[in-house]
Amino acid sequence: MDKLSIVIPAYNERSTLLSLLCKVLAVDLSPEGLSKEIIVVDDGSTDGTRDVIQKLGEDWKAVLGPVIKRKGLSARKLYRKAEIRSFLHPQNKGKTAALRTGFEQVTGDVVIVQDADLEYDPEDYHRILKPILSGHADVVYGSRFNGVERRVLLYWHSLGNQFLTWLSNMVTDLNLTDMETCYKAFRADVIKAIDIESERFGFEPEITVKVTKLGCRIYEVPISYHGRGYDAGKKISWKDGVETLYCLARFSLSSRVVHDDVLEVTLKKMSGLGHLNRAVFETIQPWLGSRVAEAGSGHGNVTQYLAHDVQELIASDVEPRSLDRLQEAFGENDNVWVMRWDMTEPLPLPQGLDAPDTVVAMNVLEHIEDDVAALRQARAALSEGGRLIVQVPAHEALFSGVDRRLGHHRRYSRESLRRALETAGFEVENMQWFNLAGYYGWKLNAQRNRDHLPTGQLAAFQALSPYVLGLEKRVPLPVGLSLIAIARPANAG
């Protein structure tokens, strides 16, 4: 990571903005190897802030020069590896709208939100950035209530903050101490992907709900806080608390999270269906060998069970975000190797490992245009006498908008899956239906031309799945949402 983007929404902050910018410029990020991109967005100010920000966009060094000199700072040091860009809203739209404009302009690798007042100290950037730069976090919250110096002020305001954080934690199942904090840092690819819909002060609850739904790795670190009172320009009020309640309810029920990438959201939702994921594993467990290569591990929904069941496991994917999650979850396991593997290419076997005796590809083939080529690579990766285990979405007639948004090229019938396997040089040992309840839910979605999986439908499935999936183990299914096939190379024994 080479560049930090600092997004500063400003509304009537003429008295503090330039001093704040000097503080931001003064932060030495050379230990982290980062340059600074400062994006200032005026949100229709009426006190002269707008004029200052407009001049910053024309020549920010000329505007800041006198302030830097008055403070006895070194312009040469402050200007090094830094740039300031400015944007103007024609009218006041709210903090979230200003942040949305700023995020659209980001070119850095990491993004920090910075208020234009002096309540938050930019020297805390080092602490906030550490979990992201070390590869442990996608999102970091700076907590004002977690053990670092803070100004003692506004009891009722802090009580309201704690109440809203408590409600947010109930909705998201997080244990944050300060949901409403300004200091939030994001990997740039995360914040730019999220579809931010709210206005005014709705950003905090909305982004908290959405990064949770997205499955982001969230850390919280202590920060200092120098709060100001309403007489000093504080703008948030009880009305914004009501808006927070509304946003928590609205976005917890909404399935809209990212702009177009419904796949990432669906993977996160499916990772929460613990009974389903375990049932998938138990279905394939009798066919597993001791050395397994899993293609398209995604969020590790099945990986978590494989890691505890086999001697050697290669967990792979092609998406950087998925690989980061897999590394975080399984990188310390002695029997797990996390690596990139595009199933249409040869398996890059880690040094010292023998060829796998089982290749597992659960809900992968439908994403690959040339599925037969992928199957041939799986065959080439197997040791002699090995097995391939695949799960695919079934019933070509159910292909719908959800499939298209998930990046599916097809759904399979028993005949088409068998034909693909045999063309690639396999013979099918076993093929069975899986997930009867899911079949009827998907059929309903296809009939209604939905392009996403409704949150309520998944919640109902999660509640009923222990009973339905338990019944499926005892009764052969006449139909199901998926097909699971076990195959061996045709010339094996």
NUTITOR-380522 format. One record per residue (C-alpha): residue number from 1; y, x, z. Coordinates in steps of 0.25 Angstrom, whole numbers, plus 5000, padded with zeros to 4 digits. Layout:
BEGIN
PT, NUM, Y, X, Z .
...
***
This chain:
BEGIN
PT, 1, 5000, 5000, 5000 .
PT, 2, 5013, 5006, 4996 .
PT, 3, 5024, 4996, 4998 .
PT, 4, 5029, 4986, 5009 .
PT, 5, 5036, 4974, 5005 .
PT, 6, 5046, 4968, 5016 .
PT, 7, 5050, 4954, 5013 .
PT, 8, 5063, 4949, 5020 .
PT, 9, 5067, 4935, 5020 .
PT, 10, 5082, 4933, 5024 .
PT, 11, 5090, 4921, 5027 .
PT, 12, 5104, 4924, 5033 .
PT, 13, 5101, 4937, 5039 .
PT, 14, 5113, 4945, 5035 .
PT, 15, 5115, 4951, 5048 .
PT, 16, 5101, 4958, 5049 .
PT, 17, 5096, 4959, 5035 .
PT, 18, 5101, 4973, 5032 .
PT, 19, 5098, 4979, 5046 .
PT, 20, 5084, 4973, 5044 .
PT, 21, 5082, 4980, 5030 .
PT, 22, 5086, 4993, 5036 .
PT, 23, 5075, 4992, 5046 .
PT, 24, 5065, 4988, 5036 .
PT, 25, 5069, 5000, 5027 .
PT, 26, 5069, 5009, 5039 .
PT, 27, 5054, 5007, 5042 .
PT, 28, 5047, 5019, 5038 .
PT, 29, 5034, 5015, 5030 .
PT, 30, 5031, 5029, 5025 .
PT, 31, 5019, 5030, 5035 .
PT, 32, 5013, 5017, 5028 .
PT, 33, 5017, 5023, 5014 .
PT, 34, 5025, 5010, 5011 .
PT, 35, 5038, 5008, 5003 .
PT, 36, 5046, 4996, 5006 .
PT, 37, 5050, 4984, 4998 .
PT, 38, 5060, 4975, 5005 .
PT, 39, 5061, 4961, 4999 .
PT, 40, 5073, 4953, 5005 .
PT, 41, 5074, 4938, 5002 .
PT, 42, 5087, 4930, 5005 .
PT, 43, 5083, 4916, 5008 .
PT, 44, 5097, 4909, 5004 .
PT, 45, 5105, 4916, 5015 .
PT, 46, 5119, 4911, 5018 .
PT, 47, 5125, 4922, 5027 .
PT, 48, 5126, 4933, 5017 .
PT, 49, 5112, 4938, 5018 .
PT, 50, 5110, 4934, 5004 .
PT, 51, 5121, 4943, 4999 .
PT, 52, 5115, 4955, 5006 .
PT, 53, 5101, 4953, 5001 .
PT, 54, 5107, 4951, 4987 .
PT, 55, 5114, 4964, 4988 .
PT, 56, 5101, 4971, 4993 .
PT, 57, 5095, 4967, 4980 .
PT, 58, 5106, 4974, 4972 .
PT, 59, 5106, 4987, 4980 .
PT, 60, 5100, 4987, 4994 .
PT, 61, 5103, 5001, 4997 .
PT, 62, 5118, 4999, 4995 .
PT, 63, 5117, 4986, 5005 .
PT, 64, 5109, 4994, 5015 .
PT, 65, 5116, 5007, 5014 .
PT, 66, 5128, 5004, 5024 .
PT, 67, 5118, 4997, 5034 .
PT, 68, 5109, 5009, 5034 .
PT, 69, 5121, 5019, 5036 .
PT, 70, 5126, 5010, 5047 .
PT, 71, 5113, 5011, 5054 .
PT, 72, 5111, 5026, 5052 .
PT, 73, 5099, 5025, 5044 .
PT, 74, 5094, 5034, 5033 .
PT, 75, 5096, 5026, 5019 .
PT, 76, 5087, 5037, 5013 .
PT, 77, 5075, 5034, 5022 .
PT, 78, 5077, 5019, 5022 .
PT, 79, 5078, 5018, 5007 .
PT, 80, 5065, 5026, 5004 .
PT, 81, 5054, 5018, 4998 .
PT, 82, 5061, 5005, 5000 .
PT, 83, 5067, 4994, 4991 .
PT, 84, 5074, 4981, 4994 .
PT, 85, 5073, 4969, 4985 .
PT, 86, 5080, 4955, 4988 .
PT, 87, 5079, 4941, 4983 .
PT, 88, 5088, 4929, 4986 .
PT, 89, 5084, 4914, 4988 .
PT, 90, 5095, 4905, 4982 .
PT, 91, 5093, 4896, 4995 .
PT, 92, 5086, 4896, 5008 .
PT, 93, 5072, 4893, 5006 .
PT, 94, 5066, 4899, 5019 .
PT, 95, 5059, 4911, 5024 .
PT, 96, 5046, 4909, 5018 .
PT, 97, 5052, 4907, 5004 .
PT, 98, 5060, 4920, 5006 .
PT, 99, 5047, 4927, 5009 .
PT, 100, 5040, 4921, 4997 .
PT, 101, 5051, 4926, 4988 .
PT, 102, 5049, 4940, 4995 .
PT, 103, 5034, 4940, 4994 .
PT, 104, 5035, 4937, 4979 .
PT, 105, 5043, 4950, 4977 .
PT, 106, 5034, 4959, 4985 .
PT, 107, 5028, 4971, 4978 .
PT, 108, 5023, 4979, 4990 .
PT, 109, 5009, 4980, 4996 .
PT, 110, 5013, 4974, 5010 .
PT, 111, 5023, 4964, 5014 .
PT, 112, 5030, 4962, 5027 .
PT, 113, 5039, 4950, 5030 .
PT, 114, 5052, 4954, 5037 .
PT, 115, 5063, 4945, 5042 .
PT, 116, 5077, 4948, 5039 .
PT, 117, 5082, 4948, 5054 .
PT, 118, 5079, 4959, 5064 .
PT, 119, 5068, 4952, 5072 .
PT, 120, 5057, 4961, 5066 .
PT, 121, 5057, 4976, 5066 .
PT, 122, 5052, 4982, 5053 .
PT, 123, 5047, 4994, 5061 .
PT, 124, 5035, 4985, 5064 .
PT, 125, 5031, 4986, 5049 .
PT, 126, 5022, 4998, 5052 .
PT, 127, 5014, 4989, 5062 .
PT, 128, 5014, 4977, 5053 .
PT, 129, 5009, 4985, 5041 .
PT, 130, 4998, 4993, 5047 .
PT, 131, 4987, 4982, 5047 .
PT, 132, 4989, 4980, 5032 .
PT, 133, 4991, 4995, 5028 .
PT, 134, 4978, 4998, 5035 .
PT, 135, 4971, 4988, 5027 .
PT, 136, 4967, 4978, 5039 .
PT, 137, 4977, 4967, 5037 .
PT, 138, 4983, 4958, 5025 .
PT, 139, 4993, 4952, 5034 .
PT, 140, 5000, 4957, 5047 .
PT, 141, 5008, 4949, 5057 .
PT, 142, 5018, 4955, 5066 .
PT, 143, 5018, 4949, 5080 .
PT, 144, 5030, 4948, 5089 .
PT, 145, 5021, 4943, 5100 .
PT, 146, 5011, 4955, 5100 .
PT, 147, 5016, 4966, 5110 .
PT, 148, 5028, 4973, 5104 .
PT, 149, 5042, 4972, 5108 .
PT, 150, 5050, 4959, 5105 .
PT, 151, 5063, 4952, 5109 .
PT, 152, 5061, 4941, 5120 .
PT, 153, 5067, 4929, 5114 .
PT, 154, 5066, 4914, 5110 .
PT, 155, 5054, 4909, 5119 .
PT, 156, 5053, 4896, 5112 .
PT, 157, 5053, 4902, 5098 .
PT, 158, 5042, 4912, 5102 .
PT, 159, 5034, 4900, 5108 .
PT, 160, 5035, 4892, 5095 .
PT, 161, 5030, 4905, 5088 .
PT, 162, 5018, 4906, 5096 .
PT, 163, 5015, 4891, 5095 .
PT, 164, 5016, 4892, 5080 .
PT, 165, 5007, 4905, 5080 .
PT, 166, 4997, 4898, 5088 .
PT, 167, 4996, 4886, 5078 .
PT, 168, 4995, 4896, 5067 .
PT, 169, 4984, 4903, 5073 .
PT, 170, 4977, 4890, 5075 .
PT, 171, 4978, 4887, 5060 .
PT, 172, 4975, 4901, 5055 .
PT, 173, 4965, 4905, 5066 .
PT, 174, 4973, 4918, 5068 .
PT, 175, 4977, 4924, 5081 .
PT, 176, 4992, 4928, 5077 .
PT, 177, 5002, 4930, 5088 .
PT, 178, 5014, 4928, 5079 .
PT, 179, 5012, 4920, 5067 .
PT, 180, 5027, 4918, 5065 .
PT, 181, 5031, 4933, 5064 .
PT, 182, 5040, 4937, 5053 .
PT, 183, 5032, 4951, 5052 .
PT, 184, 5020, 4948, 5043 .
PT, 185, 5015, 4958, 5033 .
PT, 186, 5006, 4955, 5021 .
PT, 187, 4998, 4963, 5011 .
PT, 188, 5006, 4960, 4998 .
PT, 189, 4995, 4954, 4991 .
PT, 190, 4992, 4944, 5002 .
PT, 191, 5006, 4939, 5004 .
PT, 192, 5009, 4938, 4989 .
PT, 193, 4996, 4930, 4987 .
PT, 194, 5000, 4919, 4997 .
PT, 195, 5006, 4907, 4992 .
PT, 196, 5018, 4905, 5002 .
PT, 197, 5023, 4890, 5002 .
PT, 198, 5031, 4887, 5014 .
PT, 199, 5046, 4889, 5016 .
PT, 200, 5055, 4893, 5028 .
PT, 201, 5047, 4898, 5039 .
PT, 202, 5034, 4893, 5035 .
PT, 203, 5029, 4907, 5030 .
PT, 204, 5023, 4911, 5044 .
PT, 205, 5013, 4900, 5045 .
PT, 206, 5010, 4899, 5031 .
PT, 207, 5007, 4914, 5029 .
PT, 208, 4999, 4914, 5041 .
PT, 209, 4990, 4903, 5037 .
PT, 210, 4989, 4908, 5023 .
PT, 211, 4985, 4923, 5026 .
PT, 212, 4975, 4917, 5035 .
PT, 213, 4969, 4908, 5024 .
PT, 214, 4969, 4920, 5015 .
PT, 215, 4960, 4928, 5025 .
PT, 216, 4971, 4939, 5027 .
PT, 217, 4968, 4949, 5037 .
PT, 218, 4980, 4947, 5047 .
PT, 219, 4984, 4956, 5058 .
PT, 220, 4995, 4955, 5068 .
PT, 221, 5003, 4967, 5074 .
PT, 222, 5014, 4967, 5085 .
PT, 223, 5029, 4968, 5081 .
PT, 224, 5042, 4969, 5088 .
PT, 225, 5052, 4957, 5087 .
PT, 226, 5067, 4956, 5090 .
PT, 227, 5069, 4941, 5089 .
PT, 228, 5082, 4935, 5087 .
PT, 229, 5087, 4921, 5092 .
PT, 230, 5093, 4910, 5084 .
PT, 231, 5107, 4915, 5087 .
PT, 232, 5104, 4928, 5080 .
PT, 233, 5099, 4921, 5067 .
PT, 234, 5084, 4916, 5070 .
PT, 235, 5081, 4905, 5060 .
PT, 236, 5067, 4899, 5064 .
PT, 237, 5067, 4886, 5071 .
PT, 238, 5058, 4875, 5076 .
PT, 239, 5058, 4869, 5062 .
PT, 240, 5051, 4881, 5057 .
PT, 241, 5041, 4880, 5068 .
PT, 242, 5038, 4866, 5063 .
PT, 243, 5037, 4872, 5049 .
PT, 244, 5027, 4882, 5054 .
PT, 245, 5018, 4870, 5059 .
PT, 246, 5019, 4863, 5046 .
PT, 247, 5015, 4876, 5038 .
PT, 248, 5003, 4879, 5047 .
PT, 249, 4998, 4865, 5044 .
PT, 250, 5001, 4866, 5030 .
PT, 251, 4996, 4879, 5026 .
PT, 252, 4983, 4878, 5035 .
PT, 253, 4979, 4866, 5027 .
PT, 254, 4983, 4872, 5013 .
PT, 255, 4974, 4880, 5005 .
PT, 256, 4985, 4886, 4997 .
PT, 257, 4986, 4901, 5001 .
PT, 258, 4988, 4910, 4989 .
PT, 259, 4995, 4908, 4976 .
PT, 260, 4983, 4908, 4967 .
PT, 261, 4972, 4915, 4974 .
PT, 262, 4963, 4904, 4979 .
PT, 263, 4951, 4913, 4979 .
PT, 264, 4957, 4921, 4991 .
PT, 265, 4959, 4909, 4999 .
PT, 266, 4946, 4903, 4996 .
PT, 267, 4939, 4916, 5000 .
PT, 268, 4946, 4915, 5014 .
PT, 269, 4942, 4900, 5015 .
PT, 270, 4928, 4903, 5012 .
PT, 271, 4928, 4914, 5022 .
PT, 272, 4930, 4904, 5033 .
PT, 273, 4918, 4896, 5029 .
PT, 274, 4909, 4904, 5038 .
PT, 275, 4897, 4894, 5038 .
PT, 276, 4897, 4895, 5022 .
PT, 277, 4898, 4910, 5021 .
PT, 278, 4887, 4912, 5031 .
PT, 279, 4878, 4901, 5024 .
PT, 280, 4880, 4909, 5011 .
PT, 281, 4876, 4922, 5018 .
PT, 282, 4863, 4915, 5024 .
PT, 283, 4859, 4910, 5010 .
PT, 284, 4859, 4924, 5004 .
PT, 285, 4855, 4932, 5016 .
PT, 286, 4840, 4931, 5013 .
PT, 287, 4842, 4938, 4999 .
PT, 288, 4851, 4949, 5004 .
PT, 289, 4846, 4963, 5005 .
PT, 290, 4851, 4975, 5013 .
PT, 291, 4862, 4981, 5004 .
PT, 292, 4872, 4970, 4999 .
PT, 293, 4883, 4971, 4989 .
PT, 294, 4892, 4959, 4990 .
PT, 295, 4902, 4956, 4978 .
PT, 296, 4914, 4948, 4981 .
PT, 297, 4914, 4949, 4996 .
PT, 298, 4928, 4942, 4997 .
PT, 299, 4931, 4939, 5011 .
PT, 300, 4917, 4943, 5016 .
PT, 301, 4912, 4929, 5018 .
PT, 302, 4898, 4933, 5015 .
PT, 303, 4900, 4948, 5018 .
PT, 304, 4902, 4946, 5033 .
PT, 305, 4887, 4941, 5033 .
PT, 306, 4882, 4952, 5024 .
PT, 307, 4888, 4963, 5032 .
PT, 308, 4880, 4959, 5044 .
PT, 309, 4867, 4957, 5036 .
PT, 310, 4865, 4968, 5026 .
PT, 311, 4864, 4983, 5028 .
PT, 312, 4874, 4987, 5017 .
PT, 313, 4884, 4978, 5011 .
PT, 314, 4894, 4980, 5000 .
PT, 315, 4906, 4970, 5001 .
PT, 316, 4914, 4970, 4989 .
PT, 317, 4925, 4962, 4982 .
PT, 318, 4936, 4965, 4971 .
PT, 319, 4948, 4959, 4979 .
PT, 320, 4956, 4969, 4987 .
PT, 321, 4959, 4959, 4998 .
PT, 322, 4944, 4955, 4999 .
PT, 323, 4940, 4970, 5000 .
PT, 324, 4951, 4972, 5011 .
PT, 325, 4945, 4960, 5019 .
PT, 326, 4931, 4965, 5017 .
PT, 327, 4935, 4979, 5021 .
PT, 328, 4941, 4974, 5034 .
PT, 329, 4929, 4965, 5037 .
PT, 330, 4918, 4974, 5034 .
PT, 331, 4923, 4988, 5031 .
PT, 332, 4919, 4993, 5045 .
PT, 333, 4904, 4988, 5043 .
PT, 334, 4895, 5000, 5041 .
PT, 335, 4886, 4992, 5031 .
PT, 336, 4898, 4986, 5022 .
PT, 337, 4905, 4993, 5011 .
PT, 338, 4917, 4985, 5006 .
PT, 339, 4920, 4988, 4991 .
PT, 340, 4926, 4983, 4978 .
PT, 341, 4916, 4978, 4968 .
PT, 342, 4919, 4970, 4956 .
PT, 343, 4905, 4963, 4953 .
PT, 344, 4907, 4965, 4938 .
PT, 345, 4907, 4980, 4940 .
PT, 346, 4896, 4990, 4946 .
PT, 347, 4894, 4990, 4961 .
PT, 348, 4901, 5002, 4966 .
PT, 349, 4891, 5006, 4976 .
PT, 350, 4896, 5013, 4989 .
PT, 351, 4891, 5027, 4991 .
PT, 352, 4878, 5028, 4999 .
PT, 353, 4874, 5014, 4996 .
PT, 354, 4862, 5009, 4989 .
PT, 355, 4863, 4998, 4978 .
PT, 356, 4864, 4984, 4985 .
PT, 357, 4851, 4976, 4986 .
PT, 358, 4859, 4963, 4986 .
PT, 359, 4872, 4960, 4978 .
PT, 360, 4879, 4947, 4984 .
PT, 361, 4890, 4940, 4976 .
PT, 362, 4894, 4927, 4983 .
PT, 363, 4904, 4919, 4975 .
PT, 364, 4908, 4931, 4966 .
PT, 365, 4902, 4928, 4952 .
PT, 366, 4910, 4916, 4949 .
PT, 367, 4923, 4925, 4950 .
PT, 368, 4917, 4935, 4939 .
PT, 369, 4919, 4931, 4925 .
PT, 370, 4907, 4939, 4920 .
PT, 371, 4897, 4935, 4931 .
PT, 372, 4885, 4941, 4923 .
PT, 373, 4892, 4955, 4923 .
PT, 374, 4894, 4954, 4938 .
PT, 375, 4880, 4950, 4940 .
PT, 376, 4875, 4962, 4932 .
PT, 377, 4883, 4971, 4941 .
PT, 378, 4877, 4965, 4953 .
PT, 379, 4863, 4968, 4947 .
PT, 380, 4867, 4982, 4944 .
PT, 381, 4871, 4984, 4958 .
PT, 382, 4858, 4979, 4965 .
PT, 383, 4847, 4988, 4969 .
PT, 384, 4833, 4986, 4964 .
PT, 385, 4828, 4973, 4968 .
PT, 386, 4841, 4968, 4973 .
PT, 387, 4847, 4954, 4974 .
PT, 388, 4860, 4947, 4969 .
PT, 389, 4865, 4936, 4977 .
PT, 390, 4876, 4927, 4971 .
PT, 391, 4884, 4914, 4975 .
PT, 392, 4892, 4907, 4965 .
PT, 393, 4899, 4893, 4964 .
PT, 394, 4890, 4883, 4958 .
PT, 395, 4892, 4871, 4948 .
PT, 396, 4900, 4874, 4936 .
PT, 397, 4905, 4859, 4936 .
PT, 398, 4912, 4862, 4949 .
PT, 399, 4921, 4873, 4943 .
PT, 400, 4935, 4869, 4948 .
PT, 401, 4949, 4874, 4951 .
PT, 402, 4944, 4880, 4963 .
PT, 403, 4935, 4889, 4955 .
PT, 404, 4946, 4893, 4946 .
PT, 405, 4955, 4897, 4957 .
PT, 406, 4944, 4905, 4964 .
PT, 407, 4942, 4913, 4951 .
PT, 408, 4929, 4907, 4947 .
PT, 409, 4924, 4909, 4933 .
PT, 410, 4913, 4899, 4935 .
PT, 411, 4903, 4891, 4944 .
PT, 412, 4888, 4892, 4942 .
PT, 413, 4876, 4883, 4940 .
PT, 414, 4863, 4888, 4944 .
PT, 415, 4860, 4890, 4929 .
PT, 416, 4872, 4898, 4926 .
PT, 417, 4871, 4907, 4939 .
PT, 418, 4856, 4910, 4935 .
PT, 419, 4860, 4913, 4921 .
PT, 420, 4871, 4923, 4925 .
PT, 421, 4861, 4930, 4935 .
PT, 422, 4850, 4931, 4925 .
PT, 423, 4860, 4936, 4914 .
PT, 424, 4864, 4947, 4923 .
PT, 425, 4849, 4951, 4925 .
PT, 426, 4845, 4944, 4938 .
PT, 427, 4834, 4934, 4941 .
PT, 428, 4838, 4923, 4951 .
PT, 429, 4829, 4923, 4964 .
PT, 430, 4836, 4911, 4971 .
PT, 431, 4848, 4902, 4968 .
PT, 432, 4853, 4891, 4977 .
PT, 433, 4864, 4881, 4980 .
PT, 434, 4874, 4884, 4991 .
PT, 435, 4884, 4875, 4998 .
PT, 436, 4882, 4861, 4996 .
PT, 437, 4894, 4856, 5003 .
PT, 438, 4903, 4865, 4996 .
PT, 439, 4898, 4859, 4983 .
PT, 440, 4904, 4846, 4986 .
PT, 441, 4917, 4851, 4991 .
PT, 442, 4919, 4860, 4978 .
PT, 443, 4915, 4848, 4969 .
PT, 444, 4926, 4840, 4976 .
PT, 445, 4936, 4851, 4974 .
PT, 446, 4932, 4852, 4959 .
PT, 447, 4933, 4837, 4957 .
PT, 448, 4947, 4837, 4963 .
PT, 449, 4951, 4849, 4955 .
PT, 450, 4955, 4857, 4967 .
PT, 451, 4959, 4872, 4966 .
PT, 452, 4956, 4876, 4980 .
PT, 453, 4947, 4874, 4992 .
PT, 454, 4953, 4864, 5001 .
PT, 455, 4954, 4869, 5015 .
PT, 456, 4950, 4856, 5022 .
PT, 457, 4937, 4856, 5013 .
PT, 458, 4933, 4870, 5017 .
PT, 459, 4936, 4866, 5032 .
PT, 460, 4926, 4854, 5031 .
PT, 461, 4916, 4863, 5024 .
PT, 462, 4917, 4873, 5035 .
PT, 463, 4915, 4862, 5045 .
PT, 464, 4903, 4856, 5038 .
PT, 465, 4897, 4869, 5033 .
PT, 466, 4888, 4873, 5044 .
PT, 467, 4880, 4860, 5043 .
PT, 468, 4880, 4859, 5028 .
PT, 469, 4876, 4874, 5026 .
PT, 470, 4866, 4873, 5036 .
PT, 471, 4859, 4861, 5029 .
PT, 472, 4860, 4869, 5016 .
PT, 473, 4850, 4879, 5022 .
PT, 474, 4840, 4869, 5024 .
PT, 475, 4841, 4860, 5012 .
PT, 476, 4841, 4865, 4997 .
PT, 477, 4854, 4862, 4991 .
PT, 478, 4854, 4853, 4978 .
PT, 479, 4868, 4859, 4975 .
PT, 480, 4879, 4868, 4981 .
PT, 481, 4892, 4874, 4978 .
PT, 482, 4886, 4888, 4976 .
PT, 483, 4874, 4895, 4970 .
PT, 484, 4868, 4907, 4977 .
PT, 485, 4858, 4915, 4969 .
PT, 486, 4849, 4927, 4972 .
PT, 487, 4845, 4936, 4960 .
PT, 488, 4838, 4949, 4958 .
PT, 489, 4839, 4958, 4945 .
PT, 490, 4829, 4952, 4935 .
PT, 491, 4821, 4965, 4934 .
PT, 492, 4820, 4967, 4950 .
PT, 493, 4805, 4967, 4953 .
***
